[in-house]
Amino acid sequence: MQSILVKNLKSISDSGNIAIKPITIFVGANSSGKSSLLRIFPLLKQTFENRLREPLLWNGGYVDFGSFKDVLADNTNADSMTLGFTFKSIRMPRPFHGNKHDFKIEIGLSKAQVGGLSYVSSINLTIDDDDKITISIGQNHQIVSLNVNKTDIFVNQRDLISTESGRLLPFIIAKNEVEKRPGFLVRPYWRYPSMGYLFEKRLISLINSKFSKKSGFESKQDTINSINYVPRSEFREHLAQRQVAGTTFRRSILSTACTSDDNLNEVRDVWLSGTLNFLFLLFNEILCANAKNIEYVTPLRIIADRFYRLQGLAVDTIDPLGRNLAVFIDNLSKEKHDRFTNWTMEHLGFSVRANQDMRHITLEITEDSSGIYHNLIDAGFGYSQILPIAIQLWHSSERQKVNYRINARNQWPENAQLKIVAMEQPELHLHPTLQAKLAEAFVSSIERAKANNIELRLVIETHSETIINRIGYQIRNRAIDSNDVNIVLFEKKPSSAVTSVREVRYDDKGYLVDWPYGFFLPKED
């Protein structure tokens, strides 16, 4: 996941494509939409952890957006919202020939007339900046329009409807399962569920009208079945080289006098539309894999207790509120615990250990190497607030035994494991000195993750001038490259309910470029 986009989310009418870099920081005034955008990440996580009746789980275990109507509350003229993602260099199986491709997808959501739930009302998909697919879906789930580039796929879309897939993206199916009729092959990549009959029928009709009617029916079927995705400029040669194509068929394709580029493009567009369910299945799987590797830290973490009940749980994730910190630390092996305490002492100036008796666990902290530990509850409220963040940073950059979810073709994910940690206001209750150390810990966790072949992305919502400045200091000292940091500025004019979102950046010396003057200062009369 390279970038994210939202439209008509609370006060944000259009965020534009926001690059998700190793460190992405959201800054802005209160009630400017920062948290709403950041909470898209835990929203995805809670969505893909459940099977749903609507595309997104607005009210779940991590975040509560209310209902779909509440999502649009600040955009009174809007009746839909859009959620978009950009993926780079995704290796795809056949019929995309095992090559890497770039994808941009925007999913429109609207309120259903009955029940108040949302449904997918539009899908815009771009492949390699070369192919654009647009789908419009009506209230009754009927496909209103389906266009691939300049080709209107069906004159009458009443033959197609969308159906719930149990994930974010729906499937498109033919009414009455017409693809089961005998005499037509069901493409392997059209079976989720299949709508192959209609597309194959359209392709055979195109071939008969645009190329040659002399070729046999089975030859044309086999040719369609052997097509792979190639750039538009290479499609004529690719089609002609299909080994199953007959001599007459191949000759008509190669002849520009017999077959214009427009005719070939139309064939290619109709063929591409037949892969939509295959693409939607893979995007759902990719989004699911990304969502499962999202971790979330809430703005207010749980207050430390003097004792925690001893439980026989094997814990390998941290609760967003930090409620299971004691059990998590107690579960660490000695080797991992030593690595954790050494990391926190080096970068944050403290270390934590878990002591247990027969019934309870206590968390103890030390700020030096004297070996004198104190109960966490006696060490100050700030430590209880930074500890969940420290554990999350260390754990997310720690080498793990990876259990990848692989699709049926074992083609992805790539070698690096993607992890996204979204956190709100990590600076709460921290002295500026500790805020600066926390900023350095952000950078350290990114570099540590790279060494462990983990693609770690930190998405941080903050009001801390200290964190912003310290990240710049780290850039100046070459601890992190300026291209690995993105600052996203949320600006809301007093007279307007709409927030504008724009990206600013650091230069190579750590100075902010295009930063608004007096951003952290009160407005003067």
C-alpha positions as semicolon CSV with decimal commas, in nm:
position;residue;x (nm);y (nm);z (nm)
1;M;0,000;0,000;0,000
2;Q;0,174;0,314;-0,124
3;S;-0,094;0,577;-0,071
4;I;-0,445;0,631;0,058
5;L;-0,724;0,865;-0,050
6;V;-1,058;0,964;0,105
7;K;-1,339;1,187;-0,020
8;N;-1,631;1,316;0,187
9;L;-1,507;1,174;0,516
10;K;-1,626;1,404;0,794
11;S;-1,477;1,747;0,715
12;I;-1,243;1,615;0,444
13;S;-1,395;1,664;0,101
14;D;-1,090;1,533;-0,087
15;S;-0,761;1,436;0,075
16;G;-0,585;1,365;-0,254
17;N;-0,344;1,072;-0,268
18;I;-0,148;1,074;0,058
19;A;0,180;0,885;0,037
20;I;0,229;0,637;0,322
21;K;0,602;0,660;0,379
22;P;0,809;0,493;0,653
23;I;0,717;0,791;0,875
24;T;0,396;0,978;0,791
25;I;0,288;1,251;1,033
26;F;-0,057;1,412;1,044
27;V;-0,062;1,761;1,193
28;G;-0,334;2,022;1,221
29;A;-0,566;2,202;1,458
30;N;-0,822;2,023;1,672
31;S;-1,125;1,893;1,480
32;S;-0,950;1,928;1,145
33;G;-0,992;1,563;1,042
34;K;-0,653;1,416;1,135
35;S;-0,789;1,143;1,358
36;S;-1,070;1,060;1,115
37;L;-0,820;0,992;0,839
38;L;-0,576;0,801;1,060
39;R;-0,858;0,580;1,189
40;I;-0,912;0,447;0,839
41;F;-0,630;0,205;0,920
42;P;-0,791;0,043;1,228
43;L;-1,121;0,062;1,037
44;L;-0,969;-0,164;0,771
45;K;-0,834;-0,397;1,040
46;Q;-1,170;-0,443;1,212
47;T;-1,340;-0,478;0,873
48;F;-1,123;-0,766;0,755
49;E;-1,141;-0,943;1,090
50;N;-1,514;-0,998;1,038
51;R;-1,758;-1,112;0,773
52;L;-1,998;-0,827;0,700
53;R;-2,326;-0,726;0,544
54;E;-2,177;-0,400;0,421
55;P;-1,834;-0,309;0,282
56;L;-1,684;-0,151;0,598
57;L;-1,743;-0,212;0,969
58;W;-1,795;0,145;1,084
59;N;-1,849;0,052;1,448
60;G;-1,615;-0,218;1,573
61;G;-1,358;-0,324;1,828
62;Y;-1,097;-0,061;1,742
63;V;-1,279;0,253;1,626
64;D;-1,637;0,381;1,616
65;F;-1,738;0,605;1,326
66;G;-2,106;0,567;1,416
67;S;-2,319;0,494;1,112
68;F;-2,251;0,568;0,746
69;K;-2,465;0,882;0,785
70;D;-2,229;1,004;1,060
71;V;-1,930;0,954;0,829
72;L;-2,081;1,213;0,593
73;A;-2,194;1,446;0,875
74;D;-1,976;1,745;0,784
75;N;-2,043;1,718;0,411
76;T;-2,415;1,786;0,409
77;N;-2,436;1,794;0,029
78;A;-2,260;1,460;-0,013
79;D;-2,448;1,132;-0,038
80;S;-2,143;0,912;-0,091
81;M;-1,780;0,879;0,013
82;T;-1,474;0,740;-0,161
83;L;-1,188;0,530;-0,029
84;G;-0,885;0,480;-0,251
85;F;-0,554;0,293;-0,245
86;T;-0,242;0,278;-0,461
87;F;-0,033;-0,037;-0,488
88;K;0,308;-0,050;-0,653
89;S;0,489;-0,345;-0,812
90;I;0,236;-0,613;-0,724
91;R;0,336;-0,945;-0,877
92;M;0,029;-1,095;-1,039
93;P;-0,038;-1,454;-1,152
94;R;-0,181;-1,554;-1,487
95;P;-0,341;-1,402;-1,688
96;F;-0,114;-1,116;-1,583
97;H;0,182;-1,333;-1,676
98;G;0,359;-1,324;-1,337
99;N;0,472;-0,965;-1,397
100;K;0,464;-0,674;-1,154
101;H;0,198;-0,410;-1,203
102;D;0,089;-0,084;-1,044
103;F;-0,275;-0,041;-0,943
104;K;-0,485;0,248;-0,826
105;I;-0,836;0,171;-0,704
106;E;-1,109;0,406;-0,579
107;I;-1,419;0,258;-0,417
108;G;-1,732;0,469;-0,389
109;L;-1,974;0,398;-0,104
110;S;-2,336;0,515;-0,085
111;K;-2,624;0,469;0,156
112;A;-2,873;0,200;0,066
113;Q;-3,235;0,309;0,048
114;V;-3,343;0,029;0,279
115;G;-3,180;-0,052;0,613
116;G;-2,940;0,242;0,635
117;L;-2,635;0,032;0,546
118;S;-2,377;0,136;0,288
119;Y;-2,298;-0,043;-0,037
120;V;-2,033;-0,017;-0,308
121;S;-2,178;0,221;-0,568
122;S;-1,874;0,274;-0,790
123;I;-1,531;0,128;-0,861
124;N;-1,256;0,305;-1,055
125;L;-0,951;0,091;-1,129
126;T;-0,633;0,202;-1,308
127;I;-0,366;-0,049;-1,415
128;D;-0,014;0,078;-1,489
129;D;-0,156;0,422;-1,580
130;D;-0,257;0,255;-1,908
131;D;-0,598;0,096;-1,850
132;K;-0,891;0,260;-1,675
133;I;-1,196;0,060;-1,567
134;T;-1,505;0,235;-1,430
135;I;-1,810;0,062;-1,285
136;S;-2,130;0,224;-1,160
137;I;-2,370;0,023;-0,943
138;G;-2,730;0,110;-0,865
139;Q;-2,934;0,075;-0,546
140;N;-3,070;-0,260;-0,660
141;H;-2,713;-0,387;-0,719
142;Q;-2,766;-0,372;-1,094
143;I;-2,463;-0,271;-1,296
144;V;-2,554;0,070;-1,439
145;S;-2,240;0,106;-1,650
146;L;-1,917;-0,084;-1,708
147;N;-1,649;0,081;-1,917
148;V;-1,295;-0,026;-1,994
149;N;-1,098;0,263;-2,141
150;K;-1,320;0,384;-2,427
151;T;-1,523;0,065;-2,459
152;D;-1,877;0,038;-2,323
153;I;-1,874;-0,330;-2,237
154;F;-2,248;-0,397;-2,262
155;V;-2,522;-0,209;-2,437
156;N;-2,763;-0,357;-2,185
157;Q;-2,612;-0,399;-1,838
158;R;-2,926;-0,559;-1,696
159;D;-2,753;-0,894;-1,742
160;L;-2,502;-0,808;-1,467
161;I;-2,545;-0,747;-1,095
162;S;-2,305;-0,702;-0,803
163;T;-2,311;-0,941;-0,511
164;E;-2,153;-0,935;-0,166
165;S;-1,818;-1,110;-0,141
166;G;-1,790;-1,083;0,238
167;R;-1,504;-0,838;0,180
168;L;-1,471;-0,477;0,069
169;L;-1,497;-0,531;-0,305
170;P;-1,805;-0,710;-0,441
171;F;-1,820;-0,965;-0,720
172;I;-1,999;-0,908;-1,049
173;I;-2,215;-1,198;-1,158
174;A;-2,444;-1,280;-1,447
175;K;-2,812;-1,311;-1,368
176;N;-2,945;-1,665;-1,343
177;E;-2,588;-1,801;-1,361
178;V;-2,601;-1,793;-1,742
179;E;-2,232;-1,884;-1,760
180;K;-2,331;-2,246;-1,686
181;R;-2,483;-2,288;-2,031
182;P;-2,306;-2,561;-2,232
183;G;-2,085;-2,477;-2,525
184;F;-1,878;-2,204;-2,360
185;L;-1,563;-2,247;-2,156
186;V;-1,538;-2,093;-1,811
187;R;-1,203;-1,917;-1,787
188;P;-1,003;-2,025;-1,480
189;Y;-0,961;-1,659;-1,383
190;W;-1,333;-1,586;-1,428
191;R;-1,459;-1,829;-1,167
192;Y;-1,493;-1,611;-0,853
193;P;-1,786;-1,635;-0,938
194;S;-1,792;-1,670;-1,314
195;M;-1,944;-1,424;-1,553
196;G;-1,752;-1,586;-1,841
197;Y;-2,044;-1,670;-2,067
198;L;-2,139;-1,308;-2,133
199;F;-1,783;-1,191;-2,191
200;E;-1,691;-1,486;-2,408
201;K;-2,006;-1,436;-2,611
202;R;-1,914;-1,070;-2,662
203;L;-1,557;-1,160;-2,758
204;I;-1,662;-1,427;-3,009
205;S;-1,903;-1,178;-3,164
206;L;-1,626;-0,918;-3,187
207;I;-1,384;-1,161;-3,347
208;N;-1,642;-1,264;-3,603
209;S;-1,722;-0,906;-3,694
210;K;-1,373;-0,751;-3,673
211;F;-1,143;-1,034;-3,787
212;S;-1,245;-1,348;-3,971
213;K;-1,553;-1,569;-3,962
214;K;-1,364;-1,856;-4,126
215;S;-1,181;-1,962;-3,810
216;G;-1,347;-2,238;-3,612
217;F;-1,541;-2,168;-3,294
218;E;-1,309;-2,377;-3,078
219;S;-1,003;-2,206;-3,223
220;K;-1,142;-1,868;-3,122
221;Q;-1,229;-1,998;-2,775
222;D;-0,881;-2,137;-2,726
223;T;-0,727;-1,812;-2,846
224;I;-0,929;-1,616;-2,591
225;N;-0,827;-1,859;-2,319
226;S;-0,457;-1,816;-2,400
227;I;-0,453;-1,433;-2,384
228;N;-0,234;-1,268;-2,120
229;Y;-0,228;-0,908;-2,007
230;V;0,019;-0,704;-2,211
231;P;0,044;-0,329;-2,283
232;R;-0,186;-0,195;-2,548
233;S;0,103;-0,138;-2,791
234;E;0,202;-0,508;-2,775
235;F;-0,144;-0,663;-2,799
236;R;-0,152;-0,717;-3,177
237;E;0,169;-0,919;-3,176
238;H;0,068;-1,100;-2,858
239;L;-0,264;-1,208;-3,007
240;A;-0,105;-1,319;-3,332
241;Q;0,151;-1,531;-3,147
242;R;-0,109;-1,739;-2,967
243;Q;-0,019;-2,091;-3,079
244;V;-0,383;-2,196;-3,096
245;A;-0,479;-1,923;-3,343
246;G;-0,550;-2,048;-3,693
247;T;-0,360;-1,925;-3,999
248;T;-0,654;-1,719;-4,130
249;F;-0,717;-1,571;-3,788
250;R;-0,348;-1,485;-3,738
251;R;-0,321;-1,329;-4,082
252;S;-0,622;-1,105;-4,024
253;I;-0,481;-0,988;-3,691
254;L;-0,140;-0,900;-3,832
255;S;-0,290;-0,711;-4,124
256;T;-0,348;-0,350;-4,025
257;A;-0,559;-0,316;-4,339
258;C;-0,797;-0,583;-4,209
259;T;-0,782;-0,497;-3,840
260;S;-0,751;-0,141;-3,707
261;D;-0,596;-0,053;-3,373
262;D;-0,941;0,052;-3,252
263;N;-1,078;-0,295;-3,325
264;L;-0,789;-0,460;-3,140
265;N;-0,829;-0,225;-2,846
266;E;-1,196;-0,312;-2,822
267;V;-1,114;-0,685;-2,812
268;R;-0,851;-0,622;-2,546
269;D;-1,091;-0,409;-2,337
270;V;-1,365;-0,673;-2,344
271;W;-1,114;-0,943;-2,252
272;L;-0,986;-0,729;-1,962
273;S;-1,339;-0,681;-1,829
274;G;-1,363;-1,059;-1,799
275;T;-1,084;-1,057;-1,539
276;L;-1,263;-0,820;-1,298
277;N;-1,374;-1,080;-1,043
278;F;-1,024;-1,226;-1,050
279;L;-0,881;-0,879;-0,979
280;F;-1,136;-0,805;-0,707
281;L;-1,057;-1,134;-0,537
282;L;-0,684;-1,053;-0,534
283;F;-0,740;-0,695;-0,414
284;N;-0,957;-0,824;-0,131
285;E;-0,678;-1,067;-0,038
286;I;-0,410;-0,799;-0,060
287;L;-0,616;-0,557;0,151
288;C;-0,685;-0,835;0,400
289;A;-0,314;-0,917;0,429
290;N;-0,235;-0,547;0,477
291;A;-0,516;-0,502;0,732
292;K;-0,401;-0,795;0,943
293;N;-0,060;-0,629;0,975
294;I;-0,205;-0,298;1,095
295;E;-0,157;-0,211;1,461
296;Y;-0,330;0,077;1,635
297;V;-0,241;0,279;1,945
298;T;-0,519;0,493;2,092
299;P;-0,463;0,851;2,213
300;L;-0,533;0,761;2,577
301;R;-0,364;0,445;2,694
302;I;-0,477;0,251;3,000
303;I;-0,356;0,363;3,344
304;A;-0,102;0,131;3,507
305;D;-0,214;-0,104;3,785
306;R;-0,008;-0,213;4,082
307;F;-0,087;-0,579;4,012
308;Y;-0,210;-0,769;3,707
309;R;-0,381;-1,106;3,727
310;L;-0,168;-1,393;3,604
311;Q;-0,328;-1,555;3,299
312;G;-0,229;-1,857;3,095
313;L;-0,257;-1,669;2,765
314;A;-0,007;-1,676;2,482
315;V;-0,005;-1,312;2,371
316;D;0,175;-1,198;2,056
317;T;-0,006;-0,868;1,983
318;I;-0,051;-0,552;2,186
319;D;-0,397;-0,421;2,264
320;P;-0,457;-0,065;2,130
321;L;-0,514;0,057;2,486
322;G;-0,222;-0,138;2,628
323;R;-0,448;-0,352;2,848
324;N;-0,238;-0,667;2,796
325;L;0,107;-0,512;2,843
326;A;0,192;-0,711;3,154
327;V;0,093;-1,043;2,999
328;F;0,276;-0,956;2,675
329;I;0,602;-0,872;2,854
330;D;0,566;-1,177;3,077
331;N;0,529;-1,392;2,761
332;L;0,862;-1,276;2,616
333;S;1,145;-1,524;2,614
334;K;1,459;-1,420;2,802
335;E;1,637;-1,349;2,475
336;K;1,356;-1,130;2,345
337;H;1,312;-0,958;2,681
338;D;1,683;-0,870;2,686
339;R;1,659;-0,727;2,334
340;F;1,353;-0,525;2,433
341;T;1,504;-0,379;2,751
342;N;1,832;-0,298;2,576
343;W;1,640;-0,118;2,298
344;T;1,425;0,089;2,534
345;M;1,723;0,180;2,752
346;E;1,926;0,290;2,450
347;H;1,655;0,496;2,283
348;L;1,415;0,599;2,561
349;G;1,630;0,586;2,873
350;F;1,438;0,323;3,070
351;S;1,376;-0,052;3,081
352;V;1,083;-0,256;3,208
353;R;1,052;-0,606;3,347
354;A;0,762;-0,827;3,457
355;N;0,779;-1,005;3,792
356;Q;0,528;-1,271;3,886
357;D;0,428;-1,469;4,188
358;M;0,174;-1,748;4,197
359;R;-0,121;-1,518;4,129
360;H;-0,007;-1,178;4,001
361;I;0,227;-0,993;3,766
362;T;0,388;-0,661;3,851
363;L;0,549;-0,426;3,598
364;E;0,866;-0,261;3,722
365;I;1,074;0,012;3,563
366;T;1,425;0,150;3,602
367;E;1,571;0,467;3,451
368;D;1,938;0,375;3,486
369;S;2,171;0,079;3,504
370;S;2,173;0,066;3,886
371;G;1,936;-0,228;3,889
372;I;1,692;-0,047;4,118
373;Y;1,337;-0,104;3,991
374;H;1,012;0,060;4,097
375;N;0,655;-0,041;4,035
376;L;0,533;0,125;3,714
377;I;0,245;0,293;3,896
378;D;0,496;0,472;4,124
379;A;0,717;0,597;3,837
380;G;0,488;0,864;3,695
381;F;0,185;0,864;3,465
382;G;0,388;0,941;3,151
383;Y;0,566;0,605;3,157
384;S;0,235;0,418;3,150
385;Q;0,145;0,618;2,838
386;I;0,470;0,572;2,648
387;L;0,516;0,203;2,733
388;P;0,248;0,071;2,489
389;I;0,408;0,277;2,212
390;A;0,759;0,157;2,297
391;I;0,650;-0,208;2,294
392;Q;0,463;-0,161;1,968
393;L;0,764;0,002;1,799
394;W;1,002;-0,268;1,917
395;H;0,768;-0,558;1,841
396;S;0,676;-0,428;1,494
397;S;1,043;-0,402;1,399
398;E;1,136;-0,739;1,555
399;R;1,205;-1,030;1,324
400;Q;0,904;-1,260;1,332
401;K;0,831;-1,611;1,219
402;V;0,611;-1,510;0,925
403;N;0,297;-1,704;0,841
404;Y;0,204;-1,544;0,512
405;R;-0,147;-1,578;0,380
406;I;-0,091;-1,704;0,027
407;N;-0,350;-1,707;-0,246
408;A;-0,421;-2,012;-0,455
409;R;-0,137;-1,933;-0,694
410;N;0,133;-1,866;-0,432
411;Q;0,238;-1,550;-0,612
412;W;0,248;-1,291;-0,334
413;P;0,330;-1,123;-0,101
414;E;0,682;-1,015;-0,186
415;N;0,980;-1,090;0,036
416;A;0,946;-0,792;0,270
417;Q;0,671;-0,804;0,531
418;L;0,458;-0,488;0,542
419;K;0,353;-0,356;0,883
420;I;0,161;-0,037;0,955
421;V;0,143;0,115;1,302
422;A;-0,113;0,395;1,339
423;M;-0,090;0,595;1,659
424;E;-0,270;0,899;1,793
425;Q;-0,098;1,167;2,001
426;P;0,197;0,961;2,128
427;E;0,330;1,269;2,306
428;L;0,052;1,284;2,569
429;H;0,182;1,329;2,925
430;L;0,545;1,328;2,810
431;H;0,806;1,593;2,890
432;P;0,955;1,749;2,572
433;T;1,284;1,566;2,639
434;L;1,106;1,230;2,630
435;Q;0,907;1,343;2,324
436;A;1,238;1,407;2,146
437;K;1,364;1,062;2,246
438;L;1,040;0,912;2,117
439;A;1,095;1,080;1,779
440;E;1,441;0,922;1,768
441;A;1,284;0,586;1,859
442;F;1,052;0,623;1,556
443;V;1,356;0,655;1,332
444;S;1,541;0,373;1,506
445;S;1,246;0,133;1,467
446;I;1,231;0,206;1,092
447;E;1,600;0,126;1,047
448;R;1,574;-0,180;1,270
449;A;1,277;-0,306;1,066
450;K;1,471;-0,267;0,742
451;A;1,753;-0,477;0,886
452;N;1,494;-0,746;0,967
453;N;1,338;-0,733;0,617
454;I;1,023;-0,563;0,745
455;E;0,864;-0,275;0,558
456;L;0,746;-0,074;0,858
457;R;0,523;0,232;0,814
458;L;0,446;0,461;1,107
459;V;0,139;0,682;1,070
460;I;0,139;0,936;1,353
461;E;-0,116;1,201;1,447
462;T;0,044;1,462;1,672
463;H;0,032;1,816;1,810
464;S;0,396;1,801;1,921
465;E;0,629;2,068;1,785
466;T;0,913;1,879;1,955
467;I;0,850;1,562;1,754
468;I;0,831;1,758;1,428
469;N;1,159;1,938;1,502
470;R;1,339;1,626;1,622
471;I;1,253;1,435;1,305
472;G;1,415;1,721;1,112
473;Y;1,720;1,693;1,336
474;Q;1,741;1,321;1,257
475;I;1,728;1,399;0,885
476;R;2,008;1,654;0,921
477;N;2,219;1,392;1,102
478;R;2,152;1,138;0,821
479;A;1,972;0,899;1,057
480;I;1,685;0,889;0,806
481;D;1,641;1,013;0,451
482;S;1,408;1,307;0,392
483;N;1,229;1,104;0,123
484;D;1,124;0,853;0,391
485;V;0,920;1,113;0,582
486;N;0,591;1,272;0,486
487;I;0,422;1,556;0,674
488;V;0,049;1,588;0,602
489;L;-0,100;1,924;0,696
490;F;-0,471;1,959;0,777
491;E;-0,596;2,316;0,747
492;K;-0,949;2,429;0,824
493;K;-1,056;2,788;0,773
494;P;-1,270;2,934;1,054
495;S;-1,549;3,025;0,812
496;S;-1,551;2,685;0,641
497;A;-1,653;2,337;0,751
498;V;-1,424;2,179;0,492
499;T;-1,064;2,078;0,564
500;S;-0,793;2,111;0,301
501;V;-0,520;1,848;0,310
502;R;-0,174;1,896;0,164
503;E;0,169;1,742;0,196
504;V;0,476;1,932;0,307
505;R;0,827;1,794;0,330
506;Y;1,170;1,824;0,484
507;D;1,467;1,919;0,274
508;D;1,795;1,729;0,299
509;K;1,907;1,954;0,586
510;G;1,597;1,878;0,793
511;Y;1,416;2,208;0,733
512;L;1,044;2,206;0,656
513;V;0,949;2,327;0,309
514;D;0,616;2,510;0,251
515;W;0,544;2,510;0,625
516;P;0,289;2,775;0,730
517;Y;0,432;3,058;0,939
518;G;0,327;3,051;1,305
519;F;0,156;2,714;1,276
520;F;0,200;2,627;1,645
521;L;0,126;2,981;1,770
522;P;-0,212;3,123;1,877
523;K;-0,384;3,354;1,631
524;E;-0,334;3,723;1,705
525;D;-0,627;3,964;1,696
